[in-house]
Amino acid sequence: MWQRVVSNWNLMRIIRLGLGIMVIVQSIQFKEYWFVLIGFLLAGLALFDMGCASGACGVPPVQHRTATKSMEEIEYEEVGK
């Protein structure tokens, strides 16, 4: 767990952590304590490198199929009028 916290820091992760801390500080200043929970959530996700921003929500690329021989052998016939 500690290895996850101290490794793979990049600019986006630092920005997310900063925004989470900023939400915590602002919510305490304005006495909106429900937002402290949101700030802890944002900061925690950045601190532990979790959520979609860490690449966990990525969709694998589509692999296009090439035409096979069986597709070339398909025959069509016209429907009568």
N, C-alpha and C positions, 0 to 999 in steps of 0.2 A: 504494500500500500504506500509506503514511504517513497519507494522508487517511482511510483506513478505521479506523486506530488512534485518531486524534484527534477523530473526529466521531461523532455519534449516541450519546453517553453518557447513560444513564438509570439509575435507581435499581437495577433488576434487574441490569444489567451490572456496576455497581459492587459489588453484593453477590456476584455470581459471581466476580469478580476477588478480592475479599477472602477468600472461602472457599477459592479455589485457593491463595492465599498462606498462609492458615492451615494448610491440609493440608501444604504444603511445610515450614513451620516446625515443626509438630508431628511430622512424620515424621522430621525431622533430630534433634529432641530425643529421641525414643524409639528412634532408630537403626533405623527401619524404612524402608530406602532404596528399596524398591519403590514405596512410596507417594509418594515424591518425584516419580516419573514421572507418577503420577495427578494430583498437584498441579500440575505443569507443564502437563499436558493441560487441566485445568480453567481455570487462569489464562490459558493461551494462547487457548483458545476465547473467553474473555471479552475478552481484550485485542484480538484480531483480529475480534471480533463475528461469530463463526462458530457453527454448530450450530443446533439447532432453536429455541433461545431467541431467535435473531435473526429468526425468522419464515420461515426457509427451508423448514421442514417443513409449512407451512400447506397445508390442503386448500381448494381454491376452493369457494365456496358452491354448493349445488345450485340449479339454475334449474328451477322447476316449469313444466311445459308446461300450456298452457291447452287446453281441448277445442276441437278443430278440427271443421270441417264433415264431414270424412270419418269422424270417430269417431261422429258423430250418425247417419250413414246405415247403420250396422251393423244387420243384421236377424238375429234368432235364431229358430230353429224348435225345437219340442219334439221330443224323441226318443220314439218309441212305446214303450208298456209291454210 
